[in-house]
Amino acid sequence: MPVKTKIDPEEKAKFVEKYLAGAISQHEISRITGIAISSIQKWICKYKAEGSTAFLPTSKHRKYSPGLKAKVVKEYLSGNGSLLRSIFNENNS
């Protein structure tokens, strides 16, 4: 059974920042950390949506606006979207 690798939140942020700056590829991050590329892509989306604090632990449940919830449901039902994509688009508009 594979061993789950734990990466420090600050280290995740540093890897994503290096990736966004063009200094490292997703494949290089995967090779260095032993983390699947799909997980690294989730890190990138989360970082783009939430910024440098994206990986810090939270002690409470996240709260989403009713508008965002409705948008996510509509996109999901139409087959066009995901929660991460909707959050990213909301934060960058």
PDB file as gemmi writes it, atoms N, CA and C in Angstrom:
CRYST1    1.000    1.000    1.000  90.00  90.00  90.00 P 1                      
ATOM      1  N   MET A   1       0.847  -1.171   0.000  1.00  0.00           N  
ATOM      2  CA  MET A   1       0.000   0.000   0.000  1.00  0.00           C  
ATOM      3  C   MET A   1       0.894   1.236   0.000  1.00  0.00           C  
ATOM      4  N   PRO A   2       0.571   2.247  -0.853  1.00  0.00           N  
ATOM      5  CA  PRO A   2       1.409   3.445  -0.922  1.00  0.00           C  
ATOM      6  C   PRO A   2       1.358   4.250   0.366  1.00  0.00           C  
ATOM      7  N   VAL A   3       2.475   4.897   0.660  1.00  0.00           N  
ATOM      8  CA  VAL A   3       2.570   5.746   1.842  1.00  0.00           C  
ATOM      9  C   VAL A   3       2.167   7.165   1.445  1.00  0.00           C  
ATOM     10  N   LYS A   4       1.302   7.781   2.233  1.00  0.00           N  
ATOM     11  CA  LYS A   4       0.866   9.140   1.951  1.00  0.00           C  
ATOM     12  C   LYS A   4       1.943  10.114   2.426  1.00  0.00           C  
ATOM     13  N   THR A   5       2.415  10.949   1.511  1.00  0.00           N  
ATOM     14  CA  THR A   5       3.460  11.914   1.804  1.00  0.00           C  
ATOM     15  C   THR A   5       2.835  13.211   2.313  1.00  0.00           C  
ATOM     16  N   LYS A   6       3.359  13.716   3.418  1.00  0.00           N  
ATOM     17  CA  LYS A   6       2.892  14.988   3.972  1.00  0.00           C  
ATOM     18  C   LYS A   6       3.867  16.079   3.555  1.00  0.00           C  
ATOM     19  N   ILE A   7       3.320  17.145   3.005  1.00  0.00           N  
ATOM     20  CA  ILE A   7       4.127  18.297   2.610  1.00  0.00           C  
ATOM     21  C   ILE A   7       3.701  19.473   3.473  1.00  0.00           C  
ATOM     22  N   ASP A   8       4.650  20.159   4.044  1.00  0.00           N  
ATOM     23  CA  ASP A   8       4.409  21.325   4.881  1.00  0.00           C  
ATOM     24  C   ASP A   8       3.659  22.401   4.079  1.00  0.00           C  
ATOM     25  N   PRO A   9       2.662  23.077   4.686  1.00  0.00           N  
ATOM     26  CA  PRO A   9       1.903  24.104   3.956  1.00  0.00           C  
ATOM     27  C   PRO A   9       2.780  25.191   3.329  1.00  0.00           C  
ATOM     28  N   GLU A  10       3.803  25.638   4.038  1.00  0.00           N  
ATOM     29  CA  GLU A  10       4.692  26.663   3.495  1.00  0.00           C  
ATOM     30  C   GLU A  10       5.472  26.129   2.292  1.00  0.00           C  
ATOM     31  N   GLU A  11       5.842  24.852   2.354  1.00  0.00           N  
ATOM     32  CA  GLU A  11       6.581  24.246   1.251  1.00  0.00           C  
ATOM     33  C   GLU A  11       5.689  24.127   0.016  1.00  0.00           C  
ATOM     34  N   LYS A  12       4.411  23.778   0.226  1.00  0.00           N  
ATOM     35  CA  LYS A  12       3.464  23.717  -0.893  1.00  0.00           C  
ATOM     36  C   LYS A  12       3.386  25.086  -1.568  1.00  0.00           C  
ATOM     37  N   ALA A  13       3.229  26.131  -0.761  1.00  0.00           N  
ATOM     38  CA  ALA A  13       3.124  27.487  -1.302  1.00  0.00           C  
ATOM     39  C   ALA A  13       4.380  27.857  -2.083  1.00  0.00           C  
ATOM     40  N   LYS A  14       5.553  27.500  -1.573  1.00  0.00           N  
ATOM     41  CA  LYS A  14       6.804  27.819  -2.265  1.00  0.00           C  
ATOM     42  C   LYS A  14       6.889  27.110  -3.612  1.00  0.00           C  
ATOM     43  N   PHE A  15       6.489  25.822  -3.643  1.00  0.00           N  
ATOM     44  CA  PHE A  15       6.508  25.083  -4.906  1.00  0.00           C  
ATOM     45  C   PHE A  15       5.555  25.727  -5.915  1.00  0.00           C  
ATOM     46  N   VAL A  16       4.359  26.090  -5.479  1.00  0.00           N  
ATOM     47  CA  VAL A  16       3.382  26.701  -6.383  1.00  0.00           C  
ATOM     48  C   VAL A  16       3.888  28.053  -6.872  1.00  0.00           C  
ATOM     49  N   GLU A  17       4.467  28.847  -5.987  1.00  0.00           N  
ATOM     50  CA  GLU A  17       5.010  30.145  -6.387  1.00  0.00           C  
ATOM     51  C   GLU A  17       6.120  29.976  -7.425  1.00  0.00           C  
ATOM     52  N   LYS A  18       6.993  28.985  -7.223  1.00  0.00           N  
ATOM     53  CA  LYS A  18       8.058  28.719  -8.198  1.00  0.00           C  
ATOM     54  C   LYS A  18       7.451  28.284  -9.534  1.00  0.00           C  
ATOM     55  N   TYR A  19       6.407  27.453  -9.474  1.00  0.00           N  
ATOM     56  CA  TYR A  19       5.748  27.012 -10.702  1.00  0.00           C  
ATOM     57  C   TYR A  19       5.144  28.208 -11.437  1.00  0.00           C  
ATOM     58  N   LEU A  20       4.425  29.065 -10.719  1.00  0.00           N  
ATOM     59  CA  LEU A  20       3.775  30.218 -11.342  1.00  0.00           C  
ATOM     60  C   LEU A  20       4.790  31.209 -11.902  1.00  0.00           C  
ATOM     61  N   ALA A  21       5.985  31.239 -11.322  1.00  0.00           N  
ATOM     62  CA  ALA A  21       7.048  32.118 -11.816  1.00  0.00           C  
ATOM     63  C   ALA A  21       7.800  31.501 -12.994  1.00  0.00           C  
ATOM     64  N   GLY A  22       7.474  30.248 -13.315  1.00  0.00           N  
ATOM     65  CA  GLY A  22       8.122  29.571 -14.435  1.00  0.00           C  
ATOM     66  C   GLY A  22       9.464  28.959 -14.090  1.00  0.00           C  
ATOM     67  N   ALA A  23       9.777  28.859 -12.798  1.00  0.00           N  
ATOM     68  CA  ALA A  23      11.080  28.343 -12.377  1.00  0.00           C  
ATOM     69  C   ALA A  23      11.113  26.821 -12.244  1.00  0.00           C  
ATOM     70  N   ILE A  24       9.932  26.186 -12.229  1.00  0.00           N  
ATOM     71  CA  ILE A  24       9.864  24.739 -12.042  1.00  0.00           C  
ATOM     72  C   ILE A  24       8.588  24.231 -12.713  1.00  0.00           C  
ATOM     73  N   SER A  25       8.630  22.995 -13.177  1.00  0.00           N  
ATOM     74  CA  SER A  25       7.441  22.426 -13.822  1.00  0.00           C  
ATOM     75  C   SER A  25       6.664  21.554 -12.832  1.00  0.00           C  
ATOM     76  N   GLN A  26       5.442  21.230 -13.197  1.00  0.00           N  
ATOM     77  CA  GLN A  26       4.639  20.335 -12.364  1.00  0.00           C  
ATOM     78  C   GLN A  26       5.314  18.971 -12.241  1.00  0.00           C  
ATOM     79  N   HIS A  27       5.917  18.515 -13.329  1.00  0.00           N  
ATOM     80  CA  HIS A  27       6.612  17.222 -13.307  1.00  0.00           C  
ATOM     81  C   HIS A  27       7.802  17.238 -12.344  1.00  0.00           C  
ATOM     82  N   GLU A  28       8.519  18.354 -12.309  1.00  0.00           N  
ATOM     83  CA  GLU A  28       9.654  18.460 -11.389  1.00  0.00           C  
ATOM     84  C   GLU A  28       9.170  18.447  -9.938  1.00  0.00           C  
ATOM     85  N   ILE A  29       8.083  19.166  -9.661  1.00  0.00           N  
ATOM     86  CA  ILE A  29       7.528  19.171  -8.302  1.00  0.00           C  
ATOM     87  C   ILE A  29       7.122  17.757  -7.918  1.00  0.00           C  
ATOM     88  N   SER A  30       6.482  17.056  -8.838  1.00  0.00           N  
ATOM     89  CA  SER A  30       6.049  15.685  -8.584  1.00  0.00           C  
ATOM     90  C   SER A  30       7.247  14.775  -8.285  1.00  0.00           C  
ATOM     91  N   ARG A  31       8.294  14.926  -9.076  1.00  0.00           N  
ATOM     92  CA  ARG A  31       9.482  14.092  -8.878  1.00  0.00           C  
ATOM     93  C   ARG A  31      10.142  14.374  -7.528  1.00  0.00           C  
ATOM     94  N   ILE A  32      10.238  15.649  -7.159  1.00  0.00           N  
ATOM     95  CA  ILE A  32      10.893  16.036  -5.906  1.00  0.00           C  
ATOM     96  C   ILE A  32      10.087  15.592  -4.683  1.00  0.00           C  
ATOM     97  N   THR A  33       8.771  15.780  -4.757  1.00  0.00           N  
ATOM     98  CA  THR A  33       7.922  15.530  -3.585  1.00  0.00           C  
ATOM     99  C   THR A  33       7.323  14.137  -3.519  1.00  0.00           C  
ATOM    100  N   GLY A  34       7.243  13.465  -4.671  1.00  0.00           N  
ATOM    101  CA  GLY A  34       6.576  12.169  -4.710  1.00  0.00           C  
ATOM    102  C   GLY A  34       5.053  12.308  -4.732  1.00  0.00           C  
ATOM    103  N   ILE A  35       4.564  13.504  -5.035  1.00  0.00           N  
ATOM    104  CA  ILE A  35       3.133  13.789  -5.070  1.00  0.00           C  
ATOM    105  C   ILE A  35       2.647  13.683  -6.520  1.00  0.00           C  
ATOM    106  N   ALA A  36       1.455  13.134  -6.706  1.00  0.00           N  
ATOM    107  CA  ALA A  36       0.878  12.999  -8.040  1.00  0.00           C  
ATOM    108  C   ALA A  36       0.637  14.376  -8.668  1.00  0.00           C  
ATOM    109  N   ILE A  37       0.789  14.443  -9.979  1.00  0.00           N  
ATOM    110  CA  ILE A  37       0.591  15.697 -10.691  1.00  0.00           C  
ATOM    111  C   ILE A  37      -0.829  16.210 -10.489  1.00  0.00           C  
ATOM    112  N   SER A  38      -1.806  15.331 -10.421  1.00  0.00           N  
ATOM    113  CA  SER A  38      -3.193  15.778 -10.209  1.00  0.00           C  
ATOM    114  C   SER A  38      -3.325  16.520  -8.882  1.00  0.00           C  
ATOM    115  N   SER A  39      -2.609  16.091  -7.873  1.00  0.00           N  
ATOM    116  CA  SER A  39      -2.636  16.790  -6.575  1.00  0.00           C  
ATOM    117  C   SER A  39      -1.943  18.140  -6.681  1.00  0.00           C  
ATOM    118  N   ILE A  40      -0.862  18.190  -7.417  1.00  0.00           N  
ATOM    119  CA  ILE A  40      -0.141  19.450  -7.604  1.00  0.00           C  
ATOM    120  C   ILE A  40      -1.021  20.442  -8.354  1.00  0.00           C  
ATOM    121  N   GLN A  41      -1.773  19.964  -9.324  1.00  0.00           N  
ATOM    122  CA  GLN A  41      -2.696  20.843 -10.055  1.00  0.00           C  
ATOM    123  C   GLN A  41      -3.769  21.386  -9.116  1.00  0.00           C  
ATOM    124  N   LYS A  42      -4.219  20.585  -8.163  1.00  0.00           N  
ATOM    125  CA  LYS A  42      -5.181  21.059  -7.162  1.00  0.00           C  
ATOM    126  C   LYS A  42      -4.545  22.117  -6.278  1.00  0.00           C  
ATOM    127  N   TRP A  43      -3.267  21.940  -5.916  1.00  0.00           N  
ATOM    128  CA  TRP A  43      -2.554  22.947  -5.129  1.00  0.00           C  
ATOM    129  C   TRP A  43      -2.565  24.280  -5.875  1.00  0.00           C  
ATOM    130  N   ILE A  44      -2.265  24.220  -7.178  1.00  0.00           N  
ATOM    131  CA  ILE A  44      -2.167  25.437  -7.988  1.00  0.00           C  
ATOM    132  C   ILE A  44      -3.514  26.150  -8.035  1.00  0.00           C  
ATOM    133  N   CYS A  45      -4.590  25.400  -8.275  1.00  0.00           N  
ATOM    134  CA  CYS A  45      -5.935  26.002  -8.311  1.00  0.00           C  
ATOM    135  C   CYS A  45      -6.285  26.620  -6.968  1.00  0.00           C  
ATOM    136  N   LYS A  46      -5.984  25.903  -5.910  1.00  0.00           N  
ATOM    137  CA  LYS A  46      -6.300  26.401  -4.575  1.00  0.00           C  
ATOM    138  C   LYS A  46      -5.499  27.662  -4.268  1.00  0.00           C  
ATOM    139  N   TYR A  47      -4.234  27.674  -4.645  1.00  0.00           N  
ATOM    140  CA  TYR A  47      -3.388  28.835  -4.410  1.00  0.00           C  
ATOM    141  C   TYR A  47      -3.899  30.037  -5.200  1.00  0.00           C  
ATOM    142  N   LYS A  48      -4.272  29.811  -6.457  1.00  0.00           N  
ATOM    143  CA  LYS A  48      -4.795  30.904  -7.282  1.00  0.00           C  
ATOM    144  C   LYS A  48      -6.095  31.450  -6.704  1.00  0.00           C  
ATOM    145  N   ALA A  49      -6.899  30.578  -6.123  1.00  0.00           N  
ATOM    146  CA  ALA A  49      -8.189  30.996  -5.570  1.00  0.00           C  
ATOM    147  C   ALA A  49      -8.055  31.685  -4.219  1.00  0.00           C  
ATOM    148  N   GLU A  50      -7.123  31.207  -3.377  1.00  0.00           N  
ATOM    149  CA  GLU A  50      -7.071  31.667  -1.992  1.00  0.00           C  
ATOM    150  C   GLU A  50      -5.802  32.409  -1.609  1.00  0.00           C  
ATOM    151  N   GLY A  51      -4.805  32.392  -2.475  1.00  0.00           N  
ATOM    152  CA  GLY A  51      -3.570  33.087  -2.163  1.00  0.00           C  
ATOM    153  C   GLY A  51      -2.620  32.275  -1.298  1.00  0.00           C  
ATOM    154  N   SER A  52      -1.652  32.943  -0.710  1.00  0.00           N  
ATOM    155  CA  SER A  52      -0.569  32.271   0.013  1.00  0.00           C  
ATOM    156  C   SER A  52      -1.019  31.562   1.288  1.00  0.00           C  
ATOM    157  N   THR A  53      -2.213  31.858   1.775  1.00  0.00           N  
ATOM    158  CA  THR A  53      -2.712  31.187   2.978  1.00  0.00           C  
ATOM    159  C   THR A  53      -3.558  29.955   2.649  1.00  0.00           C  
ATOM    160  N   ALA A  54      -3.611  29.573   1.402  1.00  0.00           N  
ATOM    161  CA  ALA A  54      -4.475  28.477   0.953  1.00  0.00           C  
ATOM    162  C   ALA A  54      -4.219  27.159   1.672  1.00  0.00           C  
ATOM    163  N   PHE A  55      -2.981  26.913   2.072  1.00  0.00           N  
ATOM    164  CA  PHE A  55      -2.638  25.608   2.634  1.00  0.00           C  
ATOM    165  C   PHE A  55      -2.574  25.587   4.155  1.00  0.00           C  
ATOM    166  N   LEU A  56      -2.825  26.727   4.768  1.00  0.00           N  
ATOM    167  CA  LEU A  56      -2.804  26.776   6.227  1.00  0.00           C  
ATOM    168  C   LEU A  56      -4.039  26.062   6.778  1.00  0.00           C  
ATOM    169  N   PRO A  57      -3.881  25.335   7.861  1.00  0.00           N  
ATOM    170  CA  PRO A  57      -5.032  24.619   8.421  1.00  0.00           C  
ATOM    171  C   PRO A  57      -6.079  25.598   8.943  1.00  0.00           C  
ATOM    172  N   THR A  58      -7.325  25.222   8.784  1.00  0.00           N  
ATOM    173  CA  THR A  58      -8.416  26.047   9.303  1.00  0.00           C  
ATOM    174  C   THR A  58      -9.147  25.246  10.372  1.00  0.00           C  
ATOM    175  N   SER A  59      -9.633  25.932  11.382  1.00  0.00           N  
ATOM    176  CA  SER A  59     -10.313  25.254  12.477  1.00  0.00           C  
ATOM    177  C   SER A  59     -11.825  25.281  12.313  1.00  0.00           C  
ATOM    178  N   LYS A  60     -12.298  25.913  11.246  1.00  0.00           N  
ATOM    179  CA  LYS A  60     -13.736  25.980  11.041  1.00  0.00           C  
ATOM    180  C   LYS A  60     -14.056  25.639   9.591  1.00  0.00           C  
ATOM    181  N   HIS A  61     -15.311  25.382   9.344  1.00  0.00           N  
ATOM    182  CA  HIS A  61     -15.742  25.067   7.987  1.00  0.00           C  
ATOM    183  C   HIS A  61     -15.702  26.324   7.130  1.00  0.00           C  
ATOM    184  N   ARG A  62     -15.388  26.144   5.879  1.00  0.00           N  
ATOM    185  CA  ARG A  62     -15.377  27.274   4.956  1.00  0.00           C  
ATOM    186  C   ARG A  62     -16.812  27.694   4.678  1.00  0.00           C  
ATOM    187  N   LYS A  63     -16.988  28.987   4.455  1.00  0.00           N  
ATOM    188  CA  LYS A  63     -18.308  29.515   4.142  1.00  0.00           C  
ATOM    189  C   LYS A  63     -18.284  30.072   2.727  1.00  0.00           C  
ATOM    190  N   TYR A  64     -19.269  29.681   1.947  1.00  0.00           N  
ATOM    191  CA  TYR A  64     -19.391  30.149   0.579  1.00  0.00           C  
ATOM    192  C   TYR A  64     -20.683  30.944   0.441  1.00  0.00           C  
ATOM    193  N   SER A  65     -20.652  31.970  -0.373  1.00  0.00           N  
ATOM    194  CA  SER A  65     -21.826  32.817  -0.565  1.00  0.00           C  
ATOM    195  C   SER A  65     -22.927  32.028  -1.265  1.00  0.00           C  
ATOM    196  N   PRO A  66     -24.193  32.397  -1.008  1.00  0.00           N  
ATOM    197  CA  PRO A  66     -25.302  31.730  -1.694  1.00  0.00           C  
ATOM    198  C   PRO A  66     -25.175  31.840  -3.222  1.00  0.00           C  
ATOM    199  N   GLY A  67     -24.681  32.976  -3.697  1.00  0.00           N  
ATOM    200  CA  GLY A  67     -24.498  33.150  -5.137  1.00  0.00           C  
ATOM    201  C   GLY A  67     -23.500  32.161  -5.712  1.00  0.00           C  
ATOM    202  N   LEU A  68     -22.384  31.961  -5.019  1.00  0.00           N  
ATOM    203  CA  LEU A  68     -21.378  31.009  -5.474  1.00  0.00           C  
ATOM    204  C   LEU A  68     -21.939  29.594  -5.451  1.00  0.00           C  
ATOM    205  N   LYS A  69     -22.661  29.254  -4.396  1.00  0.00           N  
ATOM    206  CA  LYS A  69     -23.265  27.918  -4.307  1.00  0.00           C  
ATOM    207  C   LYS A  69     -24.208  27.660  -5.477  1.00  0.00           C  
ATOM    208  N   ALA A  70     -25.063  28.638  -5.783  1.00  0.00           N  
ATOM    209  CA  ALA A  70     -26.008  28.485  -6.889  1.00  0.00           C  
ATOM    210  C   ALA A  70     -25.261  28.335  -8.218  1.00  0.00           C  
ATOM    211  N   LYS A  71     -24.213  29.135  -8.395  1.00  0.00           N  
ATOM    212  CA  LYS A  71     -23.424  29.072  -9.622  1.00  0.00           C  
ATOM    213  C   LYS A  71     -22.771  27.701  -9.789  1.00  0.00           C  
ATOM    214  N   VAL A  72     -22.225  27.170  -8.711  1.00  0.00           N  
ATOM    215  CA  VAL A  72     -21.563  25.867  -8.757  1.00  0.00           C  
ATOM    216  C   VAL A  72     -22.565  24.772  -9.117  1.00  0.00           C  
ATOM    217  N   VAL A  73     -23.742  24.815  -8.508  1.00  0.00           N  
ATOM    218  CA  VAL A  73     -24.761  23.808  -8.797  1.00  0.00           C  
ATOM    219  C   VAL A  73     -25.174  23.878 -10.264  1.00  0.00           C  
ATOM    220  N   LYS A  74     -25.406  25.078 -10.774  1.00  0.00           N  
ATOM    221  CA  LYS A  74     -25.802  25.238 -12.181  1.00  0.00           C  
ATOM    222  C   LYS A  74     -24.711  24.715 -13.118  1.00  0.00           C  
ATOM    223  N   GLU A  75     -23.456  25.054 -12.835  1.00  0.00           N  
ATOM    224  CA  GLU A  75     -22.357  24.593 -13.681  1.00  0.00           C  
ATOM    225  C   GLU A  75     -22.201  23.081 -13.601  1.00  0.00           C  
ATOM    226  N   TYR A  76     -22.351  22.527 -12.418  1.00  0.00           N  
ATOM    227  CA  TYR A  76     -22.237  21.078 -12.259  1.00  0.00           C  
ATOM    228  C   TYR A  76     -23.338  20.367 -13.036  1.00  0.00           C  
ATOM    229  N   LEU A  77     -24.567  20.840 -12.900  1.00  0.00           N  
ATOM    230  CA  LEU A  77     -25.696  20.215 -13.581  1.00  0.00           C  
ATOM    231  C   LEU A  77     -25.587  20.329 -15.096  1.00  0.00           C  
ATOM    232  N   SER A  78     -24.948  21.386 -15.564  1.00  0.00           N  
ATOM    233  CA  SER A  78     -24.771  21.547 -17.007  1.00  0.00           C  
ATOM    234  C   SER A  78     -23.547  20.780 -17.512  1.00  0.00           C  
ATOM    235  N   GLY A  79     -22.748  20.235 -16.578  1.00  0.00           N  
ATOM    236  CA  GLY A  79     -21.554  19.476 -16.953  1.00  0.00           C  
ATOM    237  C   GLY A  79     -20.355  20.339 -17.278  1.00  0.00           C  
ATOM    238  N   ASN A  80     -20.412  21.618 -16.936  1.00  0.00           N  
ATOM    239  CA  ASN A  80     -19.338  22.543 -17.326  1.00  0.00           C  
ATOM    240  C   ASN A  80     -18.393  22.958 -16.219  1.00  0.00           C  
ATOM    241  N   GLY A  81     -18.663  22.649 -14.976  1.00  0.00           N  
ATOM    242  CA  GLY A  81     -17.828  23.264 -13.959  1.00  0.00           C  
ATOM    243  C   GLY A  81     -17.497  22.400 -12.774  1.00  0.00           C  
ATOM    244  N   SER A  82     -16.718  23.015 -11.896  1.00  0.00           N  
ATOM    245  CA  SER A  82     -16.322  22.400 -10.637  1.00  0.00           C  
ATOM    246  C   SER A  82     -16.236  23.492  -9.585  1.00  0.00           C  
ATOM    247  N   LEU A  83     -16.210  23.109  -8.334  1.00  0.00           N  
ATOM    248  CA  LEU A  83     -16.118  24.074  -7.249  1.00  0.00           C  
ATOM    249  C   LEU A  83     -14.828  24.885  -7.346  1.00  0.00           C  
ATOM    250  N   LEU A  84     -13.698  24.222  -7.574  1.00  0.00           N  
ATOM    251  CA  LEU A  84     -12.420  24.943  -7.652  1.00  0.00           C  
ATOM    252  C   LEU A  84     -12.424  25.961  -8.781  1.00  0.00           C  
ATOM    253  N   ARG A  85     -12.945  25.577  -9.942  1.00  0.00           N  
ATOM    254  CA  ARG A  85     -12.988  26.495 -11.075  1.00  0.00           C  
ATOM    255  C   ARG A  85     -13.865  27.699 -10.741  1.00  0.00           C  
ATOM    256  N   SER A  86     -15.009  27.466 -10.103  1.00  0.00           N  
ATOM    257  CA  SER A  86     -15.923  28.564  -9.764  1.00  0.00           C  
ATOM    258  C   SER A  86     -15.298  29.518  -8.765  1.00  0.00           C  
ATOM    259  N   ILE A  87     -14.616  28.980  -7.746  1.00  0.00           N  
ATOM    260  CA  ILE A  87     -13.958  29.829  -6.755  1.00  0.00           C  
ATOM    261  C   ILE A  87     -12.868  30.655  -7.426  1.00  0.00           C  
ATOM    262  N   PHE A  88     -12.078  30.009  -8.280  1.00  0.00           N  
ATOM    263  CA  PHE A  88     -11.001  30.710  -8.985  1.00  0.00           C  
ATOM    264  C   PHE A  88     -11.569  31.846  -9.820  1.00  0.00           C  
ATOM    265  N   ASN A  89     -12.635  31.559 -10.579  1.00  0.00           N  
ATOM    266  CA  ASN A  89     -13.232  32.573 -11.447  1.00  0.00           C  
ATOM    267  C   ASN A  89     -13.824  33.715 -10.641  1.00  0.00           C  
ATOM    268  N   GLU A  90     -14.450  33.419  -9.489  1.00  0.00           N  
ATOM    269  CA  GLU A  90     -15.048  34.461  -8.651  1.00  0.00           C  
ATOM    270  C   GLU A  90     -13.974  35.379  -8.082  1.00  0.00           C  
ATOM    271  N   ASN A  91     -12.852  34.795  -7.650  1.00  0.00           N  
ATOM    272  CA  ASN A  91     -11.785  35.591  -7.041  1.00  0.00           C  
ATOM    273  C   ASN A  91     -10.990  36.398  -8.053  1.00  0.00           C  
ATOM    274  N   ASN A  92     -11.048  36.010  -9.327  1.00  0.00           N  
ATOM    275  CA  ASN A  92     -10.264  36.712 -10.350  1.00  0.00           C  
ATOM    276  C   ASN A  92     -11.115  37.599 -11.238  1.00  0.00           C  
ATOM    277  N   SER A  93     -12.371  37.832 -10.870  1.00  0.00           N  
ATOM    278  CA  SER A  93     -13.203  38.710 -11.694  1.00  0.00           C  
ATOM    279  C   SER A  93     -13.392  40.063 -11.058  1.00  0.00           C  
TER     280      SER A  93                                                      
END                                                                             
